[in-house]
């Protein structure tokens, strides 16, 4: 099976990039592929565990939780996290780690395809 990487640079509620990334990643996991995702710039806002939105039943963090449960590796850029006051990712859902650009470089070297959104 293939290893598929994702670079997600936009946060929730700006565009639907997070949803597109989650849908593709979810489908890939269902087919047995390995999924690795790096959250960069405002992409680090997606897996915050205390998200709420009044008019929807599911929020972005719910989709990211599902990916983690299915075995996806999700790493957020530490510089981006700290620059946005997210305090080393302590408010992230379980399974999302904080790393750095060396982690992204390693991911790029390992995956068969990289999708950037």
Buried (B, 14 or more C-beta within 10 A) or exposed (E): EEBBBBBBBBBBEEEEBBBBBBEBBBEBBEEEBBBBBBBBBBBBBBBBEEBEEEEEEEBBBBBBBBBBEEEBBBBBBBBBBBEEEBEEBEBBBEBBEBBBEEBBEBBEEEBEEBBEB
